[in-house]
Amino acid sequence: MARATLVPRIRPACPADLVVIVEFNRRLALETEAKVLEPATLEAGVAIALADPDRLRYWVAEVPGEAQPVGQAAITREWSDWRNGWIWWLQSVYVAGPFRGRGIFRALYRQIHTEARALPDVTGLRLYVEDANEPARGTYQALGMKPGGYSVYEDLWIPGRG
């Protein structure tokens, strides 16, 4: 039996959302990459983002009858000299288990897409997804996103660690 589609309210995240965003990000890392994040680092990073939306901007999805948000997405910005505009990178995409497949991410994506299209200096949306995360890949393709033809390479480190 298909679960009913929900019509969530999408709003910019605020500092009061800190605890739920930290928990969603913790779950996201564990579910998608089997990574356990360092709690203090995660909480500090989310707090800084919530205080400075130019650094990382979050949106949350709320549904009636739920005490806290049931989903989130965020964007960071990358300047594209090739396109003379900003590319918004979606990240920290998470929908709580009981609400998956019910239109929550679709609503988040539509809100972010609408806001991006309304700004003349934003030229597109991008995201990265784990190669093995087929459900997410299907979701993004159903929204009209296409593989970008790039692989992501990285050299990451955490400040203060060798």
Secondary structure, 3 states (H helix, E strand, C coil): CCCCCCCCEEEECCHHHHHHHHHHHHHHHHHHHCCCCCHHHHHHHHHHHHHCCCCCEEEEEECCCCCCCCEEEEEEEEEECCCCEEEEEEEEEEECHHHCCCCHHHHHHHHHHHHHHCCCCEEEEEECCCCCCHHHHHHHHHCCCCCCCCCCCCCCCCCCCC
